[in-house]
């Protein structure tokens, strides 16, 4: 059980998953409609709390948070945080305590640092990537470095970067992404629209799907679909993933806007 991001190592050979988008109104072929890029979809202090459902089981909670930070040379930045915790019942079988952070340049909109601290059952792991935007390098704790494109995203910042973009209905958003010692383009398809009802309210949404191998904060091997509000916040209110042994739904319970 974990929370979604837009990429990492995984396997696209998932079971049939058409049911997770069955209720979505798909974009018409050749649609020219583009939902404009919002000016500032999130600000420091934004906090989103989700329930995590594994099939019919309430497995725990997850949070997405935006915190103020300072980058190199005093540049304004955000610390983007994703956390996931299994509840007392689920922890008896499979305890999850995951935290992922991305230090993200606020003006340039690119990653400066990515860090994971995972506990999933008996599995424990920590990892970190530092990005040097001047040398265009990703640097790992063992000292190994890899070239990266300018304005590269990580597995968490990719999610927030998508929120800042114009979304062409029936089209795609493509940008550069780095994880697991390799860089590649990430395509996020804009597949349609749907109005969804959550404990946090009812929302008209644009539905997107990252096409790179799923993983990151959703450590899964399968399809990931995300419902973003069709407004200036582009707030994620629903995320669904179909995996080899079932399905995961992440549903918004409470939202606090930033200032």
NUGU-372543 format. One line per 4 residues: number of its first residue (from 0); their letters; for each residue x, y, z of C-alpha. Coordinates in nm, 2 decimals. Example, Ala and Ser with C-alpha at 12.3 -4.5 7.8 and 13.67 -1.06 7.14 Angstrom:
BEGIN
0) as) 1.23,-0.45,0.78 | 1.37,-0.11,0.71;
END
This chain:
BEGIN
0) xxxx) 0.00,0.00,0.00 | 0.13,0.34,-0.10 | 0.04,0.66,-0.27 | 0.08,0.75,-0.64;
4) xxxx) 0.36,0.91,-0.82 | 0.43,0.93,-1.19 | 0.70,0.68,-1.25 | 0.97,0.44,-1.13;
8) xxxx) 1.07,0.09,-1.20 | 0.78,-0.15,-1.27 | 0.61,-0.37,-1.52 | 0.35,-0.26,-1.76;
12) xxxx) 0.22,-0.61,-1.80 | -0.08,-0.56,-1.57 | -0.41,-0.74,-1.58 | -0.71,-0.60,-1.76;
16) xxxx) -0.79,-0.26,-1.60 | -1.05,-0.11,-1.82 | -1.30,-0.10,-1.53 | -1.11,0.18,-1.35;
20) xxxx) -1.20,0.42,-1.63 | -1.53,0.28,-1.73 | -1.73,0.58,-1.59 | -1.50,0.84,-1.75;
24) xxxx) -1.63,1.04,-2.05 | -1.35,0.99,-2.29 | -1.23,1.28,-2.51 | -1.36,1.28,-2.86;
28) xxxx) -1.10,1.17,-3.13 | -0.94,1.48,-3.28 | -1.06,1.70,-2.99 | -0.90,2.05,-3.00;
32) xxxx) -1.00,2.15,-2.65 | -0.72,2.24,-2.41 | -0.77,2.31,-2.04 | -0.55,2.62,-1.98;
36) xxxx) -0.25,2.61,-1.75 | -0.34,2.75,-1.40 | -0.14,3.04,-1.27 | -0.05,2.88,-0.93;
40) xxxx) -0.24,2.56,-0.86 | -0.07,2.50,-0.52 | 0.10,2.71,-0.25 | 0.28,2.65,0.07;
44) xxxx) 0.05,2.50,0.33 | -0.16,2.29,0.10 | -0.24,1.96,0.27 | -0.45,1.68,0.12;
48) xxxx) -0.55,1.38,0.33 | -0.66,1.06,0.15 | -0.80,0.72,0.25 | -0.63,0.42,0.09;
52) xxxx) -0.86,0.14,-0.01 | -0.72,-0.20,-0.10 | -1.01,-0.36,-0.27 | -1.29,-0.34,-0.01;
56) xxxx) -1.05,-0.30,0.28 | -0.96,0.04,0.43 | -0.59,0.00,0.45 | -0.48,0.34,0.59;
60) xxxx) -0.42,0.70,0.51 | -0.20,0.91,0.28 | -0.11,1.28,0.27 | 0.03,1.52,0.01;
64) xxxx) 0.18,1.84,0.15 | 0.35,2.15,0.02 | 0.59,2.32,0.25 | 0.80,2.64,0.20;
68) xxxx) 1.17,2.59,0.15 | 1.49,2.75,0.02 | 1.70,2.60,-0.26 | 2.07,2.66,-0.35;
72) xxxx) 2.18,3.03,-0.37 | 1.87,3.12,-0.17 | 1.63,3.05,-0.45 | 1.26,3.00,-0.34;
76) xxxx) 1.16,2.64,-0.34 | 0.90,2.40,-0.22 | 0.94,2.08,-0.02 | 0.68,1.84,-0.16;
80) xxxx) 0.59,1.56,0.08 | 0.40,1.23,0.02 | 0.33,1.01,0.32 | 0.14,0.68,0.36;
84) xxxx) 0.06,0.49,0.67 | -0.13,0.17,0.72 | -0.40,0.16,0.99 | -0.39,-0.06,1.30;
88) xxxx) -0.58,-0.34,1.14 | -0.38,-0.35,0.82 | -0.05,-0.31,1.00 | -0.11,-0.65,1.17;
92) xxxx) -0.05,-0.81,0.84 | 0.15,-0.55,0.64 | 0.28,-0.24,0.81 | 0.35,0.06,0.59;
96) xxxx) 0.53,0.38,0.69 | 0.64,0.56,0.38 | 0.77,0.91,0.33 | 0.89,1.07,0.01;
100) xxxx) 1.02,1.43,-0.03 | 1.11,1.64,-0.33 | 1.29,1.97,-0.31 | 1.15,2.16,-0.61;
104) xxxx) 1.26,2.50,-0.75 | 0.96,2.72,-0.73 | 1.04,2.95,-1.02 | 1.21,2.71,-1.26;
108) xxxx) 0.98,2.42,-1.17 | 1.24,2.15,-1.16 | 1.37,1.90,-0.91 | 1.67,1.97,-0.68;
112) xxxx) 1.65,1.67,-0.45 | 1.45,1.35,-0.41 | 1.45,1.13,-0.10 | 1.26,0.81,0.00;
116) xxxx) 1.22,0.64,0.34 | 1.02,0.33,0.30 | 0.89,0.06,0.54 | 0.66,-0.19,0.38;
120) xxxx) 0.62,-0.51,0.57 | 0.97,-0.65,0.63 | 1.11,-0.44,0.35 | 1.30,-0.12,0.45;
124) xxxx) 1.49,0.12,0.22 | 1.62,0.47,0.20 | 1.74,0.64,-0.11 | 1.83,0.99,-0.23;
128) xxxx) 1.91,1.17,-0.55 | 2.05,1.52,-0.57 | 2.01,1.72,-0.89 | 2.27,1.98,-1.00;
132) xxxx) 2.08,2.21,-1.24 | 2.40,2.39,-1.35 | 2.59,2.07,-1.45 | 2.27,1.89,-1.55;
136) xxxx) 2.36,1.59,-1.33 | 2.18,1.35,-1.10 | 2.41,1.25,-0.81 | 2.36,0.94,-0.59;
140) xxxx) 2.49,0.87,-0.24 | 2.76,0.64,-0.37 | 2.90,0.93,-0.57 | 2.79,0.80,-0.91;
144) xxxx) 2.63,1.07,-1.13 | 2.43,1.06,-1.45 | 2.35,1.33,-1.71 | 1.99,1.47,-1.69;
148) xxxx) 1.80,1.71,-1.93 | 1.74,2.07,-1.81 | 1.43,2.11,-1.59 | 1.41,1.74,-1.51;
152) xxxx) 1.15,1.61,-1.27 | 1.16,1.33,-1.01 | 0.90,1.06,-0.92 | 0.71,1.30,-0.69;
156) xxxx) 0.77,1.64,-0.86 | 0.63,1.49,-1.18 | 0.29,1.47,-1.02 | 0.30,1.84,-0.91;
160) xxxx) 0.45,1.95,-1.25 | 0.15,1.80,-1.43 | -0.08,2.01,-1.22 | 0.09,2.33,-1.36;
164) xxxx) 0.04,2.23,-1.73 | -0.22,2.30,-1.99 | -0.41,1.98,-2.05 | -0.52,1.89,-2.41;
168) xxxx) -0.83,1.67,-2.40 | -0.74,1.35,-2.59 | -0.38,1.46,-2.61 | -0.07,1.43,-2.39;
172) xxxx) 0.17,1.63,-2.18 | 0.54,1.51,-2.21 | 0.83,1.62,-2.00 | 1.17,1.48,-1.88;
176) xxxx) 1.19,1.26,-1.57 | 1.47,1.08,-1.38 | 1.46,0.78,-1.15 | 1.66,0.47,-1.08;
180) xxxx) 1.97,0.60,-1.25 | 1.81,0.68,-1.58 | 1.63,0.97,-1.76 | 1.35,0.94,-2.01;
184) xxxx) 1.05,1.13,-2.13 | 0.73,1.08,-1.93 | 0.40,1.10,-2.12 | 0.08,1.19,-1.93;
188) xxxx) -0.23,1.13,-2.14 | -0.54,1.34,-2.08 | -0.81,1.08,-2.14 | -1.13,1.25,-2.05;
192) xxxx) -1.36,1.40,-1.79 | -1.58,1.29,-1.50 | -1.76,1.44,-1.20 | -1.67,1.25,-0.89;
196) xxxx) -1.82,1.24,-0.54 | -1.57,1.22,-0.25 | -1.60,1.28,0.13 | -1.43,1.61,0.06;
200) xxxx) -1.70,1.72,-0.19 | -1.81,1.68,-0.55 | -1.57,1.78,-0.82 | -1.57,1.82,-1.20;
204) xxxx) -1.24,1.65,-1.30 | -1.00,1.61,-1.59 | -0.87,1.25,-1.59 | -0.51,1.18,-1.67;
208) xxxx) -0.29,0.87,-1.70 | 0.09,0.86,-1.68 | 0.22,0.61,-1.94 | 0.56,0.54,-1.80;
212) xxxx) 0.60,0.23,-1.58 | 0.41,0.30,-1.26 | 0.58,0.32,-0.92 | 0.73,0.60,-0.71;
216) xxxx) 0.48,0.68,-0.44 | 0.24,0.41,-0.58 | 0.49,0.12,-0.56 | 0.28,-0.08,-0.80;
220) xxxx) 0.31,-0.27,-1.13 | 0.00,-0.17,-1.33 | -0.21,0.11,-1.45 | -0.25,0.44,-1.27;
224) xxxx) -0.53,0.69,-1.33 | -0.56,1.03,-1.16 | -0.86,1.26,-1.13 | -0.76,1.63,-1.11;
228) xxxx) -1.01,1.91,-1.05 | -1.10,2.10,-1.36 | -1.03,2.44,-1.20 | -0.74,2.66,-1.09;
232) xxxx) -0.62,2.41,-0.82 | -0.59,2.10,-1.03 | -0.62,1.92,-0.71 | -0.60,1.54,-0.71;
236) xxxx) -0.92,1.40,-0.56 | -0.91,1.03,-0.67 | -0.64,0.79,-0.78 | -0.69,0.44,-0.89;
240) xxxx) -0.44,0.16,-0.98 | -0.51,-0.19,-1.10 | -0.23,-0.42,-0.99 | -0.16,-0.79,-1.02;
244) xxxx) -0.34,-0.89,-0.70 | -0.63,-0.64,-0.69 | -0.69,-0.27,-0.71 | -0.60,0.04,-0.50;
248) xxxx) -0.81,0.35,-0.46 | -0.69,0.67,-0.30 | -0.98,0.90,-0.22 | -0.96,1.26,-0.09;
252) xxxx) -1.10,1.30,0.26 | -1.00,1.65,0.35 | -0.83,1.94,0.17 | -0.65,2.25,0.31;
256) xxx) -0.55,2.52,0.07 | -0.21,2.69,0.09 | -0.16,3.06,0.14;
END
